[in-house]
Amino acid sequence: MYAAAISKEMVGSTVVAVADSKGSIYDANGLDIEAVIARK
């Protein structure tokens, strides 16, 4: 499991950006981390 998903589950954090070697995405309102992981 990814750290972002664990952090959201444990403490309710909001992920606003993610990046890897192919690019990045950002949303000031927060990303749907489960959808991001599924898309990856």
N, C-alpha and C positions, 0 to 999 in steps of 0.2 A: 504494500500500500504506500502511496505517496505521502510525504510529510504534510503537504497542504490538506489532504483529506483527513489525516489524523488530527491535525490542528483544528480544523473545522468541527470535527466530531467531538473532540475533547473539551474545547473551550469556546467554540462558536466563532472563531476568527473568520474574517472576510478576506478572501484572496482577490487582489485587484489586478495582478499581473503574473504572467508566467512566461518563461523563455527556455529555448533549447538551442541546439546548433543550427536549426533550420529557420528560426525566427522567434517572434514574441507576440503576445496579445495583451491588451490592457483595457480595463473598463473600470472607471472610477466608482461605479455602483457595485462592483463585485462580480466575479465570474462564477458561473455554475461549475464548480470544480469537478463534479461527477461527469458532466458533459464534456469537459476539457479532457479528462482522463480517458473517457470512452472514445473520443475522437483521435487521440494520440495513438 
